[in-house]
Amino acid sequence: MNISVTHIDTACILLDINGYKILTDPTLDAAGKLYYHGSGSFSRKISDPAIDDNTLKNVDLVLLSHHQHKDNFDIKGKEFALTVPLILSTKSASKAIPGITGLDNWESYNISTSKIAGLKIIATPAQHHPWWVPEFLSGKVIGFVIEFEGQDNGVIYISGDSVYFKGINEIAKRFKIDVGIFHVGSVQFRYLTGFGQYTMDSTDLLKSVYVLNPNKIIPIHLKGWSHFKEKESELKKAIASNPVTNKKTVFLQSGISLQL
């Protein structure tokens, strides 16, 4: 099985599995704009997407962890996603945007394609808020498991925007994970909820890795917006200081395809 991954921007990656192309959380706007994410939260985009004319050709599937925040689904990202044959996301996204197929936690969607035998997408739980903040303020988010025939070493797991929470343990019980793709960055809106985190920092990542035990760790969603509060250098230092994560972690270089 030929599998490659290319980081484009924030949590937007292109997974190519035997020629079947999966794009996650499309963020394709240029840097510089200030965005409103809801519930009083604002932030500025400070990175540009790494794309050329061929990057987004013939995308088959968009996996959208949630639709309500612009750092995962910006203006051009939404425009592009709606040209793709299939978008899988939350039930709330499917109600808000025609053309999106919504999944509940643990619900699966079978995809018939000659490129990959037995391709299945399973929605996994995510918690995109501190434990003391109600979910309705940040909205529902899901992660994804990508499953297909011949995965002797385990499935591909994408966390979606999430902190470490008890749902990670349930994912570990249900799946053997080969490649774990984690949304980090330690998102915070300190003028609203202090130091409460909305995505993993390095501590949460280490906890998740300990529970899930993936063979390969790929951090994404780690820079590019003003509300990401853990510096990339701090994340890399924490990963390098841990013998497990130091050996298993791969940092993607935006725009450069990596063979898995």
C-alpha positions as CSV (number, residue, x, y, z in Angstrom):
1,M,0.0,0.0,0.0
2,N,1.4,3.3,-1.1
3,I,0.6,6.1,1.5
4,S,1.9,9.6,1.6
5,V,1.0,12.7,3.6
6,T,1.5,16.4,2.8
7,H,0.9,19.2,5.3
8,I,-0.8,22.2,3.7
9,D,-1.8,24.5,6.6
10,T,-2.8,24.2,10.3
11,A,-4.8,20.9,10.4
12,C,-5.1,20.6,6.7
13,I,-3.2,17.6,5.3
14,L,-3.5,15.7,2.1
15,L,-3.4,11.9,2.6
16,D,-2.9,9.9,-0.6
17,I,-3.6,6.2,-0.1
18,N,-3.0,4.3,-3.4
19,G,-4.2,7.3,-5.3
20,Y,-7.3,7.9,-3.2
21,K,-6.9,11.5,-1.9
22,I,-8.2,12.6,1.5
23,L,-8.1,16.3,2.5
24,T,-8.6,17.2,6.2
25,D,-9.9,20.4,7.8
26,P,-9.4,22.7,4.7
27,T,-7.7,26.0,5.5
28,L,-6.6,27.6,2.3
29,D,-6.9,31.4,2.9
30,A,-3.8,33.6,2.8
31,A,-2.3,34.9,6.0
32,G,-3.3,38.2,7.6
33,K,-7.0,38.1,8.2
34,L,-8.7,38.4,11.5
35,Y,-11.5,35.8,12.0
36,Y,-14.4,35.5,14.4
37,H,-14.8,31.9,15.6
38,G,-18.0,32.4,17.7
39,S,-18.7,32.9,21.5
40,G,-16.6,36.0,21.6
41,S,-13.4,34.5,20.2
42,F,-11.2,36.1,17.6
43,S,-7.8,35.3,16.1
44,R,-5.6,36.2,13.2
45,K,-4.2,33.8,10.6
46,I,-0.4,34.1,10.4
47,S,0.6,31.4,7.9
48,D,0.0,30.8,4.2
49,P,-1.1,27.4,2.8
50,A,1.6,25.4,1.0
51,I,-0.2,24.6,-2.2
52,D,0.5,24.7,-5.9
53,D,-1.7,24.0,-9.0
54,N,-1.4,20.2,-8.6
55,T,-1.9,19.9,-4.8
56,L,-5.7,19.8,-4.7
57,K,-6.4,18.0,-8.0
58,N,-8.8,15.1,-7.9
59,V,-9.5,15.1,-4.1
60,D,-11.9,12.3,-3.3
61,L,-12.9,13.0,0.3
62,V,-12.8,15.8,2.9
63,L,-12.7,14.8,6.5
64,L,-13.9,17.9,8.4
65,S,-13.5,17.6,12.2
66,H,-15.9,20.6,12.7
67,H,-17.3,23.4,10.6
68,Q,-17.7,26.2,13.2
69,H,-14.1,27.5,13.6
70,K,-12.2,29.2,10.8
71,D,-8.8,27.8,11.8
72,N,-10.2,24.4,10.6
73,F,-12.6,25.5,7.8
74,D,-11.8,29.0,6.4
75,I,-13.4,30.8,3.5
76,K,-11.4,29.3,0.6
77,G,-11.3,26.0,2.4
78,K,-15.1,25.8,2.5
79,E,-15.3,26.9,-1.1
80,F,-13.0,24.1,-2.2
81,A,-14.5,21.4,0.1
82,L,-17.9,21.9,-1.5
83,T,-16.4,20.9,-4.9
84,V,-15.3,17.5,-3.5
85,P,-17.6,14.5,-4.0
86,L,-17.8,13.6,-0.3
87,I,-17.4,15.5,2.9
88,L,-17.7,13.7,6.2
89,S,-18.1,15.7,9.4
90,T,-20.3,16.2,12.5
91,K,-24.1,15.9,12.5
92,S,-24.3,19.6,13.3
93,A,-22.1,20.4,10.2
94,S,-24.5,18.4,8.0
95,K,-27.4,20.4,9.3
96,A,-25.7,23.7,8.8
97,I,-24.1,23.1,5.4
98,P,-25.9,21.2,2.5
99,G,-23.7,18.6,1.0
100,I,-22.0,17.4,4.2
101,T,-22.6,13.9,5.5
102,G,-22.8,13.9,9.3
103,L,-21.5,11.2,11.6
104,D,-22.1,10.6,15.3
105,N,-19.4,9.2,17.6
106,W,-18.4,5.7,16.6
107,E,-20.6,5.8,13.5
108,S,-18.8,4.4,10.4
109,Y,-19.1,5.2,6.7
110,N,-18.1,2.6,4.0
111,I,-16.5,3.9,0.8
112,S,-16.4,1.8,-2.3
113,T,-13.3,2.6,-4.5
114,S,-11.1,0.4,-6.7
115,K,-8.1,2.1,-5.2
116,I,-8.5,0.8,-1.6
117,A,-10.2,-2.4,-0.6
118,G,-12.5,-2.1,2.4
119,L,-12.1,1.6,3.0
120,K,-14.1,2.7,6.1
121,I,-14.1,6.0,8.0
122,I,-15.1,5.8,11.7
123,A,-16.0,9.0,13.7
124,T,-14.2,9.1,17.0
125,P,-15.0,11.4,20.0
126,A,-13.1,14.6,20.7
127,Q,-13.4,17.2,23.4
128,H,-12.6,20.7,22.0
129,H,-12.9,22.6,25.3
130,P,-11.6,22.6,28.9
131,W,-13.5,20.2,31.1
132,W,-15.2,23.1,32.9
133,V,-16.5,24.8,29.8
134,P,-19.7,23.4,28.3
135,E,-19.5,21.8,24.9
136,F,-22.1,24.1,23.3
137,L,-19.8,27.1,23.6
138,S,-17.1,25.5,21.3
139,G,-19.4,23.1,19.5
140,K,-19.3,19.5,18.6
141,V,-16.1,18.0,17.1
142,I,-15.1,14.6,16.0
143,G,-11.9,12.8,15.0
144,F,-11.5,10.0,12.5
145,V,-10.2,6.5,12.1
146,I,-9.3,5.5,8.6
147,E,-9.5,1.7,8.2
148,F,-8.9,-0.5,5.1
149,E,-7.8,-4.0,4.3
150,G,-4.2,-4.9,4.8
151,Q,-3.5,-2.7,7.8
152,D,-1.4,-5.3,9.7
153,N,0.2,-2.6,11.9
154,G,-3.0,-0.8,12.7
155,V,-5.3,2.1,11.5
156,I,-4.7,5.7,10.8
157,Y,-6.1,8.0,13.6
158,I,-6.8,11.7,13.3
159,S,-7.6,13.3,16.6
160,G,-9.5,16.4,15.4
161,D,-9.3,19.4,17.7
162,S,-9.3,17.9,21.1
163,V,-7.6,18.0,24.5
164,Y,-6.7,14.8,26.3
165,F,-9.9,13.3,27.9
166,K,-11.4,9.9,28.8
167,G,-12.6,9.3,25.2
168,I,-8.9,8.8,24.3
169,N,-9.0,5.7,26.4
170,E,-12.0,4.3,24.7
171,I,-10.4,4.8,21.3
172,A,-7.4,2.8,22.6
173,K,-9.7,0.0,23.6
174,R,-11.3,-0.2,20.1
175,F,-8.4,0.3,17.8
176,K,-4.8,-0.6,17.3
177,I,-3.2,2.5,15.9
178,D,-0.3,2.6,13.4
179,V,-0.2,6.3,12.6
180,G,-1.6,8.9,15.0
181,I,-2.1,12.4,13.7
182,F,-2.7,14.8,16.6
183,H,-4.0,18.4,16.6
184,V,-1.9,20.3,19.1
185,G,-1.0,24.0,19.5
186,S,-2.6,24.6,22.9
187,V,-5.4,26.8,21.7
188,Q,-6.4,29.3,24.3
189,F,-8.5,32.4,24.5
190,R,-7.1,34.0,27.6
191,Y,-9.4,37.0,27.6
192,L,-12.4,34.7,27.7
193,T,-11.4,31.5,29.5
194,G,-8.0,32.2,31.0
195,F,-5.5,29.4,30.4
196,G,-8.2,26.8,29.6
197,Q,-7.0,24.7,26.6
198,Y,-9.1,23.8,23.5
199,T,-6.5,21.6,21.9
200,M,-3.6,19.5,23.2
201,D,-0.4,20.9,24.4
202,S,2.7,18.7,24.7
203,T,1.6,17.3,28.0
204,D,-1.8,16.2,26.6
205,L,0.0,14.8,23.6
206,L,2.3,12.7,25.8
207,K,-0.7,11.4,27.8
208,S,-2.5,10.5,24.5
209,V,0.5,8.7,23.1
210,Y,1.0,6.7,26.3
211,V,-2.6,5.5,26.1
212,L,-2.9,5.0,22.3
213,N,0.6,3.7,21.7
214,P,0.8,4.6,18.0
215,N,3.7,3.3,15.9
216,K,4.2,6.8,14.4
217,I,3.2,10.2,15.8
218,I,2.5,13.2,13.5
219,P,1.7,16.5,15.2
220,I,-0.3,19.0,13.1
221,H,-2.4,22.1,14.0
222,L,0.7,23.4,15.9
223,K,1.2,26.9,14.4
224,G,-0.2,29.5,12.1
225,W,-2.8,31.3,14.2
226,S,-2.5,33.9,17.0
227,H,-4.6,31.8,19.5
228,F,-2.1,28.9,19.4
229,K,-0.2,29.4,22.7
230,E,2.5,26.6,22.8
231,K,5.5,27.5,20.7
232,E,6.7,24.9,18.2
233,S,10.1,24.9,19.9
234,E,8.5,24.0,23.3
235,L,6.5,21.2,21.7
236,K,9.7,19.8,20.0
237,K,11.6,20.1,23.3
238,A,9.0,18.1,25.2
239,I,8.9,15.4,22.4
240,A,12.7,15.1,22.2
241,S,13.0,14.7,26.0
242,N,10.7,11.7,26.0
243,P,12.3,8.5,24.7
244,V,9.0,7.2,23.2
245,T,7.9,10.3,21.4
246,N,11.4,11.2,20.4
247,K,11.7,7.9,18.5
248,K,8.2,7.8,17.0
249,T,7.5,11.5,16.1
250,V,7.7,12.9,12.6
251,F,7.3,16.7,12.0
252,L,5.9,17.4,8.5
253,Q,7.5,20.1,6.4
254,S,4.6,22.1,4.7
255,G,4.3,21.4,1.0
256,I,6.6,18.4,1.1
257,S,5.1,14.9,0.7
258,L,6.2,12.2,3.2
259,Q,5.9,8.5,2.5
260,L,4.4,6.6,5.4
